[in-house]
Amino acid sequence: MSAKISFGYRIKIILTFSFLFAFGYGFTNRFPVFTPKTLPICWVDTFLGFHPWTIWIYISDYLLIFLPAILISDISAMKRLIKGFLVDFAVHFPIFFFFPTTMIRPTLPKDGFINWVFHLEWLLDTPVNCFPSQHVSLCFVVAMGFWNYQRKTSILFFIWSILISISTMTTKQHYFSDVIGGMLVALIVYLLVYQRKREPHITLVSPNK
């Protein structure tokens, strides 16, 4: 039987990863050591356009990445997800530090409340650390973390992650290249953490034969 996860342990996870993210992402986002390079747009970015209302889908990412600390009760599944987050951070933060990127943000919508939400988001997150999108990668890391634990929840989270990925482009927080980069980081996490290794097939032979 798997050991239960205490409330205190869940709080420690939330606080620890909040600190790591705030330090790793926040520092490179606010104080880039190297000059950020402006990313080019492609036809996908132009085709999708700018749809301010999708900011609600975009910011739902903050709920998605913290839900595992509440929903997971199996310690082995939790530890595997923690490893996934750590690998994600280990890939993203050096890229953000040594190869910072930026983008041109659109004119804010005239709608009062959505305008305020955008202002708050832009206050917390400057247009740096665009590639690869950690917004995208963390969502898929969470979705993969539930695959062998709660399959239905995992499928729901994959759909949610796809919608969030699209919203990163329709809110012009990211370009298409950033999204692809974020998915590649998630793939790295899968290969290093989630991929199940096949057990070697062993055939037992009777000593009498």
Buried (B, 14 or more C-beta within 10 A) or exposed (E): EEEEBEEEBBEEBBEEBEEBBEEBBBBBBEEBEEEBEEBEBEEEBEEBEBBBEBBEBBBBBEEBBBBBBEBBBBEEBBEBBBBBBBBBBBBBBEBBBEEBBBBEBEEBBEEEEBEEBBEEBEEEBBBBBBBBBBBBBBBBBBBBBBBBBBEEBBEEBBEBBBBBBBBBBBBBBBBBBBBBBBBBBBBBBBEEBBEEEEEEEEEEEEEEE
